[in-house]
Amino acid sequence: MVTQSRLIAMTDAERTAALAGPPEEVARLLLEAAEAGHAEAQLLTGQLHLDGNGVARDAAEALRWFGLAAKAGSPMAMNMIGRCCEHGWGTVIDKALAAQWYRSAADRGLAWGMYNLATLYTLGEGVSEDKEEALNLFERAAALEHAKSINMIGSFYEDGWAVERNLVTAASHYRKAAEGGDFRGQFNHARMLAEADDLDHARHWLSKMTETATPAFREKARRWMTQQTSPIWHDDLIRAVD
């Protein structure tokens, strides 16, 4: 049996293997380590409660554990508190407070914190809309190879937000995001490939997108394709997302 002290002493590879066991057993191990003050275990315990994985789903309890991990200096825990504040998980929705937590995570070098704060600046939620600051944050996260931020930079160049519109630069970022595993980037890359009449590669990336895209995004993508009047968006491409 793996004890919490052994869990803390494990290498990353050993810990990954131990955490791949039955959810209830994993939850027990993490809770022991979390109660002993291990910040990473506190973060993971919070995530288990948020997801209801191996324990009862309890957003308020998740937030409590994220708070303990954040107090111990975990940037990801700070980011997760921001997520809870933004979406009302275990607390009231407070996007201004979410922005503060995302900034704390971003200032400590966490790409997810940069991405989430940039998203708020893009939308003007919790902070004043500032697309230049948003782009700056997305670029900082992209430098850390954060695929979702790379995709967002592509959107900025495609739409001409805070930069001069440049479809070549947009396409380059969508390709990098797609190769980095971001399903939105994969769809955007496929969209531009199709518009360039490269239907085989477009079909490949649409199919790849379905491996990780949420059901809601898949439906949104399918609906967008069916609404297009261009003949390139025929049934064969649409079937790739089914």
Secondary structure, 3 states (H helix, E strand, C coil): CCCHHHHHHCCHHHHHHHCCCCHHHHHHHHHHHHHCCCHHHHHHHHHHHHHCCCCCCCHHHHHHHHHHHHHCCCHHHHHHHHHHHHHCCCCCCCHHHHHHHHHHHHHCCCHHHHHHHHHHHHHCCCCCCCHHHHHHHHHHHHHCCCHHHHHHHHHHHHHCCCCCCCHHHHHHHHHHHHHCCCHHHHHHHHHHHHHCCCHHHHHHHHHHHCCCCCHHHHHHHHHHHHCCCCCCCCHHHHHCCC
